[in-house]
Amino acid sequence: MMTSPIDDDGDTTHFGYRDVPRADKQKLVGEVFSSVAGKYDLMNDVMSLGIHRIWKRYFVATSQLRSGDRVLDLAGGTGDIAALLRAKVGDKGEVVLGDINAGMLTVGRDRLINRGLVHGLQYVQCNAEALPFPDDSFDLVTIAFGLRNVTDKDAALREMLRVLRVGGQARVLEFSQVKAEWVKPLYDFHSFNVLPGLGRLFAQDADSYRYLAESIRRHPAQEALQAMMETAGFARCGFHNLTGGIVAIHTGYKI
């Protein structure tokens, strides 16, 4: 059931495998994440057998961050990426956790506070397509498993570039197109048969996890997303596949 993304026609966009009015997608995605916020980390562990934690650690470890840097983590959700970034920038740095969904943002803030992580962390409810920050504000902008849920990905990429300082880097960690042929049928079975069942069992919500699986299939593949970043104005764009292309890390720089 691996499919290529279908281009939006201007008036509609995709919400999983459904075509919906562009104005409706933000609300529909918001309902999904409001529903799963409380169980989001548990479900990620169950769905990926904990591998998502390795992906995220590698994503941050290879980010070329320095002590004192200022970072914006978009779609920061429950704060796991922000916590890793905070450890890298040190006491002189700052991490701004941004998310469009108030429920996810609240869960992330509360979990980080409960871990004793307060200094050097800020929380902003914001839309990635229209960021409330001045130009040249951050040394690094990250978005992990969130770009595929954005209605206008091109606008979000342009905004990420705008708020970066010259020399700064954008990093996107996202599910992508599986490259190993033998993995594809297993991955499809897991996505469309196992995940909704796990969602029903652990989160009492099969539909949201069915959407998340469908949204992966509609997301641009590696080469397409690299081209989108180049069109947005990023330089030295590239990507690195993890776990056979199940996920990929995309990078681009502001020059």
ChimeraX attribute file (.defattr): number of C-alpha atoms within 10 A of each C-alpha:
attribute: neighborCount
match mode: 1-to-1
recipient: residues
	/A:1	12
	/A:2	14
	/A:3	12
	/A:4	13
	/A:5	16
	/A:6	14
	/A:7	11
	/A:8	14
	/A:9	10
	/A:10	8
	/A:11	10
	/A:12	17
	/A:13	21
	/A:14	22
	/A:15	23
	/A:16	21
	/A:17	16
	/A:18	12
	/A:19	15
	/A:20	16
	/A:21	13
	/A:22	18
	/A:23	12
	/A:24	13
	/A:25	19
	/A:26	17
	/A:27	11
	/A:28	14
	/A:29	21
	/A:30	16
	/A:31	14
	/A:32	17
	/A:33	20
	/A:34	15
	/A:35	17
	/A:36	20
	/A:37	22
	/A:38	17
	/A:39	16
	/A:40	18
	/A:41	18
	/A:42	14
	/A:43	20
	/A:44	14
	/A:45	13
	/A:46	16
	/A:47	19
	/A:48	12
	/A:49	10
	/A:50	14
	/A:51	13
	/A:52	16
	/A:53	16
	/A:54	9
	/A:55	19
	/A:56	17
	/A:57	14
	/A:58	13
	/A:59	21
	/A:60	19
	/A:61	13
	/A:62	10
	/A:63	16
	/A:64	9
	/A:65	18
	/A:66	12
	/A:67	14
	/A:68	16
	/A:69	19
	/A:70	23
	/A:71	27
	/A:72	28
	/A:73	23
	/A:74	29
	/A:75	27
	/A:76	27
	/A:77	29
	/A:78	25
	/A:79	24
	/A:80	16
	/A:81	23
	/A:82	29
	/A:83	18
	/A:84	16
	/A:85	28
	/A:86	25
	/A:87	16
	/A:88	21
	/A:89	19
	/A:90	16
	/A:91	13
	/A:92	12
	/A:93	19
	/A:94	24
	/A:95	28
	/A:96	21
	/A:97	27
	/A:98	26
	/A:99	25
	/A:100	21
	/A:101	23
	/A:102	18
	/A:103	20
	/A:104	25
	/A:105	23
	/A:106	19
	/A:107	18
	/A:108	24
	/A:109	22
	/A:110	14
	/A:111	16
	/A:112	18
	/A:113	13
	/A:114	10
	/A:115	10
	/A:116	9
	/A:117	16
	/A:118	12
	/A:119	14
	/A:120	17
	/A:121	19
	/A:122	14
	/A:123	18
	/A:124	17
	/A:125	19
	/A:126	18
	/A:127	17
	/A:128	25
	/A:129	17
	/A:130	12
	/A:131	18
	/A:132	13
	/A:133	14
	/A:134	10
	/A:135	14
	/A:136	16
	/A:137	17
	/A:138	25
	/A:139	21
	/A:140	25
	/A:141	23
	/A:142	26
	/A:143	21
	/A:144	21
	/A:145	17
	/A:146	18
	/A:147	21
	/A:148	21
	/A:149	21
	/A:150	18
	/A:151	22
	/A:152	16
	/A:153	19
	/A:154	17
	/A:155	15
	/A:156	20
	/A:157	22
	/A:158	19
	/A:159	19
	/A:160	29
	/A:161	27
	/A:162	20
	/A:163	22
	/A:164	26
	/A:165	19
	/A:166	15
	/A:167	13
	/A:168	20
	/A:169	27
	/A:170	26
	/A:171	24
	/A:172	22
	/A:173	24
	/A:174	25
	/A:175	26
	/A:176	24
	/A:177	24
	/A:178	21
	/A:179	13
	/A:180	11
	/A:181	9
	/A:182	9
	/A:183	13
	/A:184	16
	/A:185	12
	/A:186	10
	/A:187	16
	/A:188	15
	/A:189	12
	/A:190	16
	/A:191	21
	/A:192	17
	/A:193	12
	/A:194	15
	/A:195	23
	/A:196	23
	/A:197	19
	/A:198	17
	/A:199	21
	/A:200	14
	/A:201	11
	/A:202	13
	/A:203	20
	/A:204	15
	/A:205	17
	/A:206	16
	/A:207	15
	/A:208	22
	/A:209	24
	/A:210	20
	/A:211	18
	/A:212	21
	/A:213	20
	/A:214	21
	/A:215	19
	/A:216	25
	/A:217	23
	/A:218	21
	/A:219	24
	/A:220	21
	/A:221	21
	/A:222	22
	/A:223	13
	/A:224	12
	/A:225	20
	/A:226	20
	/A:227	14
	/A:228	17
	/A:229	24
	/A:230	17
	/A:231	13
	/A:232	20
	/A:233	16
	/A:234	22
	/A:235	16
	/A:236	13
	/A:237	19
	/A:238	18
	/A:239	17
	/A:240	12
	/A:241	19
	/A:242	16
	/A:243	12
	/A:244	14
	/A:245	19
	/A:246	18
	/A:247	22
	/A:248	23
	/A:249	23
	/A:250	22
	/A:251	21
	/A:252	23
	/A:253	22
	/A:254	20
	/A:255	14
